[in-house]
Amino acid sequence: MKHLKTIYLIDDDEGINFLNRSVISRLQLADNVVAFKDPIVAFDTLKKEIEAGTAPELILLDINMPLMDGWEFVKKYGS
């Protein structure tokens, strides 16, 4: 797999973010892994990163979250 600069982990479960970060680090898949528990903060950060030209190459997104589920995140991102 191609080595990535940045991966976003968006999941309200800290344990899942920890496991995903561990696997990504062990496999040396990316230089930078940024984990978010709050999808709204993640979305706002993503918008800023896109504007700056530094958007992540991969986003692992939880579908079932309380503040904004994954489908809402994708829909908002597409608009």
C-alpha positions as CSV (number, residue, x, y, z in Angstrom):
1,M,0.0,0.0,0.0
2,K,1.1,3.5,-0.8
3,H,2.5,5.4,2.2
4,L,0.2,8.3,3.1
5,K,0.9,11.7,4.6
6,T,-2.2,12.0,6.8
7,I,-5.1,9.8,7.9
8,Y,-8.1,11.0,9.9
9,L,-9.8,8.7,12.3
10,I,-13.3,9.9,13.2
11,D,-15.0,7.8,15.8
12,D,-16.7,8.6,19.1
13,D,-15.1,5.4,20.7
14,E,-11.7,6.1,22.0
15,G,-10.8,2.4,22.1
16,I,-11.5,2.1,18.3
17,N,-9.4,5.1,17.6
18,F,-6.6,3.6,19.7
19,L,-6.8,0.3,17.9
20,N,-6.9,1.9,14.5
21,R,-4.0,4.2,15.3
22,S,-2.0,1.2,16.6
23,V,-2.5,-0.8,13.5
24,I,-1.7,2.1,11.2
25,S,1.4,2.9,13.1
26,R,2.5,-0.7,13.2
27,L,2.1,-1.0,9.5
28,Q,3.7,2.4,8.9
29,L,0.9,3.5,6.6
30,A,1.1,7.2,7.4
31,D,3.3,9.9,8.7
32,N,0.5,11.5,10.7
33,V,-2.7,10.0,12.2
34,V,-5.2,12.4,13.6
35,A,-8.0,11.0,15.8
36,F,-11.3,12.8,16.4
37,K,-14.0,11.8,18.9
38,D,-16.3,14.7,17.8
39,P,-17.4,14.6,14.1
40,I,-18.3,18.3,14.1
41,V,-14.8,19.2,15.2
42,A,-13.4,16.8,12.6
43,F,-15.6,18.3,9.9
44,D,-14.5,21.9,10.7
45,T,-10.9,20.8,10.8
46,L,-11.3,19.0,7.5
47,K,-12.8,22.1,5.8
48,K,-9.8,24.2,7.0
49,E,-7.3,21.6,5.8
50,I,-8.9,21.4,2.4
51,E,-8.7,25.2,2.1
52,A,-5.1,25.0,3.1
53,G,-4.4,22.2,0.6
54,T,-3.4,19.8,3.3
55,A,-6.4,17.5,3.4
56,P,-5.8,13.9,4.6
57,E,-5.5,11.2,2.0
58,L,-7.7,8.8,3.9
59,I,-10.5,9.2,6.4
60,L,-11.8,6.3,8.5
61,L,-15.3,7.4,9.5
62,D,-17.6,5.7,12.0
63,I,-21.2,5.5,10.7
64,N,-22.9,5.4,14.1
65,M,-22.1,8.5,16.2
66,P,-24.4,10.6,18.4
67,L,-23.6,14.2,17.4
68,M,-23.5,13.6,13.6
69,D,-23.5,10.2,12.1
70,G,-21.2,9.1,9.3
71,W,-23.9,9.5,6.7
72,E,-24.6,13.1,7.8
73,F,-20.9,13.8,7.7
74,V,-20.6,12.5,4.1
75,K,-23.7,14.4,3.0
76,K,-22.5,17.6,4.6
77,Y,-19.1,17.1,3.0
78,G,-20.7,16.7,-0.5
79,S,-22.7,19.9,-0.3
